[in-house]
Amino acid sequence: MRLGLVINDIATELAGYTTVRLAIAAAQRGHEVWMIGAADLGYEPDGAVQAIGVSPSKRSYESGEDLLEELRAQAGERRVVSFDGMDVLMLRNDPAADLGDRTWAQTSPILVGQLAAARGTLVVNDPEHLALAINKTYFQHFPEGVRPAARISREVDT
């Protein structure tokens, strides 16, 4: 299986992130894993969706730090990968991490995910619904029985 994991940026990814753990687990099971930063997504004139990414070379890693160290060392060896050949594309970036000078990166993975899904790639987290989930208030649309009680506020003391 080919698995693409779209993250904010390989340079800022942390070893304890779920995405790193997913990459390690998939590599251990023999899957081809691609880590792709939001800035590395692309669209071609023929409609193809692709990215520039890095892929772990080993099947086993002692830790998330080991995986990230290898991937960061491959920065000069990044390769173009087509989403048409992906079995699963996972949108794992955190839009809140892109506030400030990377506001374009908040929606870019969602929009590219929509294009990839339209071409037949299985995209997890569904980009159509992610586009609606612009903040945590979105969860209030879920049935009460499947969501915890929540207070949503920008005020820390409320």
Rosetta constraint file for C-alpha pairs under 8 A:
AtomPair CA 1 CA 31 HARMONIC 5.11 0.50
AtomPair CA 1 CA 32 HARMONIC 6.11 0.50
AtomPair CA 1 CA 86 HARMONIC 7.75 0.50
AtomPair CA 1 CA 87 HARMONIC 5.92 0.50
AtomPair CA 1 CA 88 HARMONIC 7.94 0.50
AtomPair CA 2 CA 31 HARMONIC 6.11 0.50
AtomPair CA 2 CA 32 HARMONIC 4.73 0.50
AtomPair CA 2 CA 33 HARMONIC 6.01 0.50
AtomPair CA 2 CA 34 HARMONIC 7.72 0.50
AtomPair CA 2 CA 85 HARMONIC 7.42 0.50
AtomPair CA 2 CA 86 HARMONIC 5.08 0.50
AtomPair CA 2 CA 87 HARMONIC 5.15 0.50
AtomPair CA 2 CA 88 HARMONIC 6.59 0.50
AtomPair CA 3 CA 31 HARMONIC 7.16 0.50
AtomPair CA 3 CA 32 HARMONIC 6.12 0.50
AtomPair CA 3 CA 33 HARMONIC 4.88 0.50
AtomPair CA 3 CA 34 HARMONIC 6.14 0.50
AtomPair CA 3 CA 86 HARMONIC 6.08 0.50
AtomPair CA 3 CA 87 HARMONIC 6.07 0.50
AtomPair CA 3 CA 88 HARMONIC 5.01 0.50
AtomPair CA 3 CA 89 HARMONIC 5.87 0.50
AtomPair CA 3 CA 90 HARMONIC 7.58 0.50
AtomPair CA 4 CA 33 HARMONIC 5.98 0.50
AtomPair CA 4 CA 34 HARMONIC 4.67 0.50
AtomPair CA 4 CA 35 HARMONIC 6.15 0.50
AtomPair CA 4 CA 36 HARMONIC 7.04 0.50
AtomPair CA 4 CA 83 HARMONIC 7.92 0.50
AtomPair CA 4 CA 86 HARMONIC 6.73 0.50
AtomPair CA 4 CA 88 HARMONIC 6.31 0.50
AtomPair CA 4 CA 89 HARMONIC 4.58 0.50
AtomPair CA 4 CA 90 HARMONIC 6.06 0.50
AtomPair CA 5 CA 19 HARMONIC 7.26 0.50
AtomPair CA 5 CA 23 HARMONIC 7.85 0.50
AtomPair CA 5 CA 33 HARMONIC 7.52 0.50
AtomPair CA 5 CA 34 HARMONIC 6.01 0.50
AtomPair CA 5 CA 35 HARMONIC 5.01 0.50
AtomPair CA 5 CA 36 HARMONIC 5.97 0.50
AtomPair CA 5 CA 89 HARMONIC 6.05 0.50
AtomPair CA 5 CA 90 HARMONIC 4.94 0.50
AtomPair CA 5 CA 91 HARMONIC 6.24 0.50
AtomPair CA 5 CA 92 HARMONIC 6.43 0.50
AtomPair CA 6 CA 35 HARMONIC 6.19 0.50
AtomPair CA 6 CA 36 HARMONIC 4.76 0.50
AtomPair CA 6 CA 37 HARMONIC 5.72 0.50
AtomPair CA 6 CA 38 HARMONIC 6.47 0.50
AtomPair CA 6 CA 89 HARMONIC 7.48 0.50
AtomPair CA 6 CA 90 HARMONIC 6.12 0.50
AtomPair CA 6 CA 91 HARMONIC 4.96 0.50
AtomPair CA 6 CA 92 HARMONIC 5.42 0.50
AtomPair CA 6 CA 93 HARMONIC 6.05 0.50
AtomPair CA 6 CA 109 HARMONIC 7.26 0.50
AtomPair CA 7 CA 13 HARMONIC 7.62 0.50
AtomPair CA 7 CA 19 HARMONIC 7.84 0.50
AtomPair CA 7 CA 35 HARMONIC 7.08 0.50
AtomPair CA 7 CA 36 HARMONIC 6.00 0.50
AtomPair CA 7 CA 37 HARMONIC 4.97 0.50
AtomPair CA 7 CA 38 HARMONIC 6.12 0.50
AtomPair CA 7 CA 91 HARMONIC 6.95 0.50
AtomPair CA 7 CA 92 HARMONIC 5.22 0.50
AtomPair CA 7 CA 93 HARMONIC 4.11 0.50
AtomPair CA 7 CA 94 HARMONIC 7.45 0.50
AtomPair CA 8 CA 12 HARMONIC 7.50 0.50
AtomPair CA 8 CA 13 HARMONIC 7.33 0.50
AtomPair CA 8 CA 37 HARMONIC 5.17 0.50
AtomPair CA 8 CA 38 HARMONIC 5.21 0.50
AtomPair CA 8 CA 39 HARMONIC 7.79 0.50
AtomPair CA 8 CA 92 HARMONIC 7.87 0.50
AtomPair CA 8 CA 93 HARMONIC 4.83 0.50
AtomPair CA 8 CA 94 HARMONIC 6.55 0.50
AtomPair CA 8 CA 95 HARMONIC 7.93 0.50
AtomPair CA 8 CA 97 HARMONIC 7.50 0.50
AtomPair CA 8 CA 98 HARMONIC 7.57 0.50
AtomPair CA 8 CA 105 HARMONIC 7.69 0.50
AtomPair CA 9 CA 13 HARMONIC 6.14 0.50
AtomPair CA 9 CA 36 HARMONIC 7.43 0.50
AtomPair CA 9 CA 37 HARMONIC 4.43 0.50
AtomPair CA 9 CA 38 HARMONIC 6.46 0.50
AtomPair CA 9 CA 39 HARMONIC 7.48 0.50
AtomPair CA 10 CA 35 HARMONIC 7.43 0.50
AtomPair CA 10 CA 36 HARMONIC 7.41 0.50
AtomPair CA 10 CA 37 HARMONIC 6.15 0.50
AtomPair CA 10 CA 68 HARMONIC 7.60 0.50
AtomPair CA 10 CA 71 HARMONIC 7.62 0.50
AtomPair CA 10 CA 72 HARMONIC 6.83 0.50
AtomPair CA 11 CA 72 HARMONIC 6.80 0.50
AtomPair CA 13 CA 17 HARMONIC 7.33 0.50
AtomPair CA 13 CA 68 HARMONIC 7.80 0.50
AtomPair CA 14 CA 20 HARMONIC 7.66 0.50
AtomPair CA 14 CA 64 HARMONIC 7.87 0.50
AtomPair CA 14 CA 65 HARMONIC 7.92 0.50
AtomPair CA 15 CA 20 HARMONIC 6.16 0.50
AtomPair CA 15 CA 21 HARMONIC 7.97 0.50
AtomPair CA 15 CA 63 HARMONIC 7.55 0.50
AtomPair CA 15 CA 64 HARMONIC 4.30 0.50
AtomPair CA 15 CA 65 HARMONIC 5.17 0.50
AtomPair CA 15 CA 68 HARMONIC 6.91 0.50
AtomPair CA 16 CA 20 HARMONIC 6.86 0.50
AtomPair CA 16 CA 21 HARMONIC 7.28 0.50
AtomPair CA 16 CA 64 HARMONIC 6.52 0.50
AtomPair CA 17 CA 21 HARMONIC 6.67 0.50
AtomPair CA 18 CA 22 HARMONIC 6.09 0.50
AtomPair CA 19 CA 23 HARMONIC 6.17 0.50
AtomPair CA 19 CA 92 HARMONIC 6.69 0.50
AtomPair CA 20 CA 24 HARMONIC 6.28 0.50
AtomPair CA 20 CA 64 HARMONIC 6.03 0.50
AtomPair CA 20 CA 67 HARMONIC 7.70 0.50
AtomPair CA 20 CA 68 HARMONIC 7.90 0.50
AtomPair CA 21 CA 25 HARMONIC 6.15 0.50
AtomPair CA 21 CA 64 HARMONIC 6.80 0.50
AtomPair CA 22 CA 26 HARMONIC 6.06 0.50
AtomPair CA 23 CA 27 HARMONIC 6.08 0.50
AtomPair CA 23 CA 33 HARMONIC 6.38 0.50
AtomPair CA 24 CA 28 HARMONIC 6.11 0.50
AtomPair CA 24 CA 59 HARMONIC 7.76 0.50
AtomPair CA 24 CA 60 HARMONIC 7.03 0.50
AtomPair CA 24 CA 61 HARMONIC 6.72 0.50
AtomPair CA 24 CA 64 HARMONIC 7.52 0.50
AtomPair CA 24 CA 67 HARMONIC 7.40 0.50
AtomPair CA 25 CA 29 HARMONIC 6.41 0.50
AtomPair CA 26 CA 30 HARMONIC 6.53 0.50
AtomPair CA 26 CA 31 HARMONIC 5.35 0.50
AtomPair CA 26 CA 32 HARMONIC 7.56 0.50
AtomPair CA 26 CA 33 HARMONIC 6.90 0.50
AtomPair CA 27 CA 31 HARMONIC 5.18 0.50
AtomPair CA 27 CA 32 HARMONIC 6.55 0.50
AtomPair CA 27 CA 33 HARMONIC 6.46 0.50
AtomPair CA 27 CA 56 HARMONIC 7.39 0.50
AtomPair CA 27 CA 58 HARMONIC 7.15 0.50
AtomPair CA 27 CA 59 HARMONIC 4.91 0.50
AtomPair CA 27 CA 60 HARMONIC 6.87 0.50
AtomPair CA 28 CA 59 HARMONIC 4.60 0.50
AtomPair CA 28 CA 60 HARMONIC 5.42 0.50
AtomPair CA 29 CA 59 HARMONIC 7.40 0.50
AtomPair CA 30 CA 59 HARMONIC 6.42 0.50
AtomPair CA 32 CA 55 HARMONIC 7.32 0.50
AtomPair CA 33 CA 55 HARMONIC 5.55 0.50
AtomPair CA 33 CA 56 HARMONIC 6.64 0.50
AtomPair CA 34 CA 53 HARMONIC 6.00 0.50
AtomPair CA 34 CA 54 HARMONIC 5.57 0.50
AtomPair CA 34 CA 55 HARMONIC 4.63 0.50
AtomPair CA 34 CA 56 HARMONIC 7.43 0.50
AtomPair CA 35 CA 53 HARMONIC 5.56 0.50
AtomPair CA 35 CA 54 HARMONIC 5.42 0.50
AtomPair CA 35 CA 55 HARMONIC 6.26 0.50
AtomPair CA 36 CA 40 HARMONIC 6.38 0.50
AtomPair CA 36 CA 41 HARMONIC 7.47 0.50
AtomPair CA 36 CA 51 HARMONIC 6.85 0.50
AtomPair CA 36 CA 52 HARMONIC 6.56 0.50
AtomPair CA 36 CA 53 HARMONIC 4.66 0.50
AtomPair CA 36 CA 54 HARMONIC 6.80 0.50
AtomPair CA 37 CA 41 HARMONIC 7.16 0.50
AtomPair CA 37 CA 53 HARMONIC 7.28 0.50
AtomPair CA 38 CA 93 HARMONIC 7.49 0.50
AtomPair CA 38 CA 105 HARMONIC 5.96 0.50
AtomPair CA 38 CA 108 HARMONIC 6.94 0.50
AtomPair CA 38 CA 109 HARMONIC 6.05 0.50
AtomPair CA 39 CA 105 HARMONIC 6.98 0.50
AtomPair CA 40 CA 51 HARMONIC 5.31 0.50
AtomPair CA 40 CA 52 HARMONIC 5.20 0.50
AtomPair CA 40 CA 53 HARMONIC 7.12 0.50
AtomPair CA 41 CA 49 HARMONIC 7.75 0.50
AtomPair CA 41 CA 50 HARMONIC 6.18 0.50
AtomPair CA 41 CA 51 HARMONIC 4.34 0.50
AtomPair CA 41 CA 52 HARMONIC 6.73 0.50
AtomPair CA 41 CA 109 HARMONIC 7.44 0.50
AtomPair CA 41 CA 112 HARMONIC 7.29 0.50
AtomPair CA 42 CA 49 HARMONIC 5.87 0.50
AtomPair CA 42 CA 50 HARMONIC 5.10 0.50
AtomPair CA 42 CA 51 HARMONIC 5.26 0.50
AtomPair CA 42 CA 112 HARMONIC 7.72 0.50
AtomPair CA 43 CA 47 HARMONIC 6.49 0.50
AtomPair CA 43 CA 48 HARMONIC 5.88 0.50
AtomPair CA 43 CA 49 HARMONIC 4.66 0.50
AtomPair CA 43 CA 50 HARMONIC 6.14 0.50
AtomPair CA 43 CA 112 HARMONIC 7.78 0.50
AtomPair CA 44 CA 48 HARMONIC 5.17 0.50
AtomPair CA 44 CA 49 HARMONIC 6.35 0.50
AtomPair CA 44 CA 50 HARMONIC 7.62 0.50
AtomPair CA 48 CA 82 HARMONIC 7.28 0.50
AtomPair CA 48 CA 83 HARMONIC 7.61 0.50
AtomPair CA 48 CA 84 HARMONIC 7.14 0.50
AtomPair CA 48 CA 116 HARMONIC 7.92 0.50
AtomPair CA 49 CA 82 HARMONIC 6.17 0.50
AtomPair CA 49 CA 83 HARMONIC 5.64 0.50
AtomPair CA 49 CA 84 HARMONIC 7.09 0.50
AtomPair CA 49 CA 112 HARMONIC 7.16 0.50
AtomPair CA 49 CA 115 HARMONIC 6.99 0.50
AtomPair CA 49 CA 116 HARMONIC 5.98 0.50
AtomPair CA 50 CA 80 HARMONIC 6.81 0.50
AtomPair CA 50 CA 81 HARMONIC 5.60 0.50
AtomPair CA 50 CA 82 HARMONIC 4.23 0.50
AtomPair CA 50 CA 83 HARMONIC 5.31 0.50
AtomPair CA 50 CA 84 HARMONIC 7.88 0.50
AtomPair CA 51 CA 80 HARMONIC 5.56 0.50
AtomPair CA 51 CA 81 HARMONIC 5.50 0.50
AtomPair CA 51 CA 82 HARMONIC 6.55 0.50
AtomPair CA 51 CA 83 HARMONIC 7.66 0.50
AtomPair CA 52 CA 78 HARMONIC 6.06 0.50
AtomPair CA 52 CA 79 HARMONIC 5.25 0.50
AtomPair CA 52 CA 80 HARMONIC 4.38 0.50
AtomPair CA 52 CA 81 HARMONIC 6.11 0.50
AtomPair CA 53 CA 78 HARMONIC 5.29 0.50
AtomPair CA 53 CA 79 HARMONIC 5.58 0.50
AtomPair CA 53 CA 80 HARMONIC 6.40 0.50
AtomPair CA 53 CA 81 HARMONIC 6.79 0.50
AtomPair CA 54 CA 71 HARMONIC 6.21 0.50
AtomPair CA 54 CA 74 HARMONIC 6.78 0.50
AtomPair CA 54 CA 75 HARMONIC 7.43 0.50
AtomPair CA 54 CA 77 HARMONIC 7.52 0.50
AtomPair CA 54 CA 78 HARMONIC 5.17 0.50
AtomPair CA 54 CA 79 HARMONIC 6.58 0.50
AtomPair CA 55 CA 71 HARMONIC 7.00 0.50
AtomPair CA 56 CA 67 HARMONIC 7.08 0.50
AtomPair CA 56 CA 70 HARMONIC 7.14 0.50
AtomPair CA 56 CA 71 HARMONIC 6.43 0.50
AtomPair CA 61 CA 66 HARMONIC 6.11 0.50
AtomPair CA 61 CA 67 HARMONIC 6.17 0.50
AtomPair CA 62 CA 66 HARMONIC 6.37 0.50
AtomPair CA 63 CA 67 HARMONIC 6.69 0.50
AtomPair CA 64 CA 68 HARMONIC 6.18 0.50
AtomPair CA 65 CA 69 HARMONIC 5.93 0.50
AtomPair CA 66 CA 70 HARMONIC 6.33 0.50
AtomPair CA 67 CA 71 HARMONIC 6.25 0.50
AtomPair CA 68 CA 72 HARMONIC 5.92 0.50
AtomPair CA 69 CA 73 HARMONIC 6.14 0.50
AtomPair CA 70 CA 74 HARMONIC 6.46 0.50
AtomPair CA 71 CA 75 HARMONIC 6.89 0.50
AtomPair CA 74 CA 78 HARMONIC 6.40 0.50
AtomPair CA 82 CA 86 HARMONIC 7.15 0.50
AtomPair CA 83 CA 89 HARMONIC 7.56 0.50
AtomPair CA 83 CA 116 HARMONIC 6.44 0.50
AtomPair CA 83 CA 121 HARMONIC 6.78 0.50
AtomPair CA 84 CA 116 HARMONIC 7.27 0.50
AtomPair CA 84 CA 119 HARMONIC 7.07 0.50
AtomPair CA 84 CA 120 HARMONIC 7.34 0.50
AtomPair CA 84 CA 121 HARMONIC 6.27 0.50
AtomPair CA 85 CA 121 HARMONIC 7.88 0.50
AtomPair CA 86 CA 121 HARMONIC 6.46 0.50
AtomPair CA 86 CA 122 HARMONIC 7.96 0.50
AtomPair CA 87 CA 121 HARMONIC 6.57 0.50
AtomPair CA 87 CA 122 HARMONIC 6.48 0.50
AtomPair CA 88 CA 121 HARMONIC 6.57 0.50
AtomPair CA 88 CA 122 HARMONIC 5.04 0.50
AtomPair CA 88 CA 123 HARMONIC 5.94 0.50
AtomPair CA 88 CA 124 HARMONIC 7.18 0.50
AtomPair CA 89 CA 113 HARMONIC 7.88 0.50
AtomPair CA 89 CA 121 HARMONIC 7.07 0.50
AtomPair CA 89 CA 122 HARMONIC 6.20 0.50
AtomPair CA 89 CA 123 HARMONIC 4.75 0.50
AtomPair CA 89 CA 124 HARMONIC 6.12 0.50
AtomPair CA 90 CA 123 HARMONIC 5.79 0.50
AtomPair CA 90 CA 124 HARMONIC 4.69 0.50
AtomPair CA 90 CA 125 HARMONIC 6.17 0.50
AtomPair CA 91 CA 109 HARMONIC 6.79 0.50
AtomPair CA 91 CA 110 HARMONIC 7.43 0.50
AtomPair CA 91 CA 113 HARMONIC 7.40 0.50
AtomPair CA 91 CA 123 HARMONIC 7.34 0.50
AtomPair CA 91 CA 124 HARMONIC 6.24 0.50
AtomPair CA 91 CA 125 HARMONIC 5.78 0.50
AtomPair CA 91 CA 127 HARMONIC 7.99 0.50
AtomPair CA 92 CA 125 HARMONIC 7.80 0.50
AtomPair CA 93 CA 109 HARMONIC 7.72 0.50
AtomPair CA 94 CA 98 HARMONIC 7.35 0.50
AtomPair CA 94 CA 106 HARMONIC 7.55 0.50
AtomPair CA 95 CA 99 HARMONIC 7.27 0.50
AtomPair CA 95 CA 105 HARMONIC 7.02 0.50
AtomPair CA 95 CA 106 HARMONIC 4.31 0.50
AtomPair CA 95 CA 107 HARMONIC 7.31 0.50
AtomPair CA 96 CA 106 HARMONIC 7.25 0.50
AtomPair CA 98 CA 102 HARMONIC 4.99 0.50
AtomPair CA 98 CA 103 HARMONIC 5.59 0.50
AtomPair CA 98 CA 104 HARMONIC 7.99 0.50
AtomPair CA 98 CA 105 HARMONIC 6.15 0.50
AtomPair CA 98 CA 106 HARMONIC 5.94 0.50
AtomPair CA 99 CA 103 HARMONIC 5.34 0.50
AtomPair CA 99 CA 106 HARMONIC 7.63 0.50
AtomPair CA 102 CA 106 HARMONIC 7.39 0.50
AtomPair CA 103 CA 107 HARMONIC 7.89 0.50
AtomPair CA 104 CA 108 HARMONIC 6.24 0.50
AtomPair CA 105 CA 109 HARMONIC 6.95 0.50
AtomPair CA 107 CA 111 HARMONIC 6.27 0.50
AtomPair CA 107 CA 131 HARMONIC 7.64 0.50
AtomPair CA 108 CA 112 HARMONIC 6.08 0.50
AtomPair CA 109 CA 113 HARMONIC 5.81 0.50
AtomPair CA 110 CA 114 HARMONIC 6.23 0.50
AtomPair CA 110 CA 127 HARMONIC 5.15 0.50
AtomPair CA 110 CA 128 HARMONIC 7.79 0.50
AtomPair CA 110 CA 130 HARMONIC 6.77 0.50
AtomPair CA 110 CA 131 HARMONIC 6.41 0.50
AtomPair CA 111 CA 115 HARMONIC 6.50 0.50
AtomPair CA 111 CA 127 HARMONIC 7.20 0.50
AtomPair CA 112 CA 116 HARMONIC 6.20 0.50
AtomPair CA 113 CA 117 HARMONIC 6.05 0.50
AtomPair CA 113 CA 123 HARMONIC 6.46 0.50
AtomPair CA 113 CA 127 HARMONIC 5.70 0.50
AtomPair CA 114 CA 118 HARMONIC 6.17 0.50
AtomPair CA 114 CA 127 HARMONIC 5.49 0.50
AtomPair CA 114 CA 128 HARMONIC 6.62 0.50
AtomPair CA 115 CA 119 HARMONIC 6.54 0.50
AtomPair CA 116 CA 120 HARMONIC 6.61 0.50
AtomPair CA 116 CA 121 HARMONIC 5.49 0.50
AtomPair CA 116 CA 122 HARMONIC 7.98 0.50
AtomPair CA 116 CA 123 HARMONIC 7.43 0.50
AtomPair CA 117 CA 121 HARMONIC 4.75 0.50
AtomPair CA 117 CA 122 HARMONIC 5.99 0.50
AtomPair CA 117 CA 123 HARMONIC 5.91 0.50
AtomPair CA 123 CA 127 HARMONIC 7.14 0.50
AtomPair CA 125 CA 130 HARMONIC 6.98 0.50
AtomPair CA 126 CA 130 HARMONIC 6.16 0.50
AtomPair CA 127 CA 131 HARMONIC 6.03 0.50
AtomPair CA 128 CA 132 HARMONIC 7.19 0.50
AtomPair CA 129 CA 133 HARMONIC 6.52 0.50
AtomPair CA 130 CA 134 HARMONIC 7.37 0.50
AtomPair CA 132 CA 138 HARMONIC 7.34 0.50
AtomPair CA 133 CA 137 HARMONIC 7.81 0.50
AtomPair CA 133 CA 138 HARMONIC 5.20 0.50
AtomPair CA 133 CA 139 HARMONIC 7.95 0.50
AtomPair CA 134 CA 138 HARMONIC 7.15 0.50
AtomPair CA 136 CA 140 HARMONIC 7.89 0.50
AtomPair CA 136 CA 152 HARMONIC 7.29 0.50
AtomPair CA 137 CA 141 HARMONIC 7.85 0.50
AtomPair CA 137 CA 152 HARMONIC 6.92 0.50
AtomPair CA 138 CA 142 HARMONIC 7.89 0.50
AtomPair CA 139 CA 147 HARMONIC 7.40 0.50
AtomPair CA 140 CA 144 HARMONIC 7.83 0.50
AtomPair CA 140 CA 147 HARMONIC 7.82 0.50
AtomPair CA 142 CA 146 HARMONIC 6.92 0.50
AtomPair CA 142 CA 147 HARMONIC 6.69 0.50
AtomPair CA 143 CA 147 HARMONIC 6.82 0.50
AtomPair CA 144 CA 148 HARMONIC 7.48 0.50
AtomPair CA 153 CA 158 HARMONIC 7.32 0.50
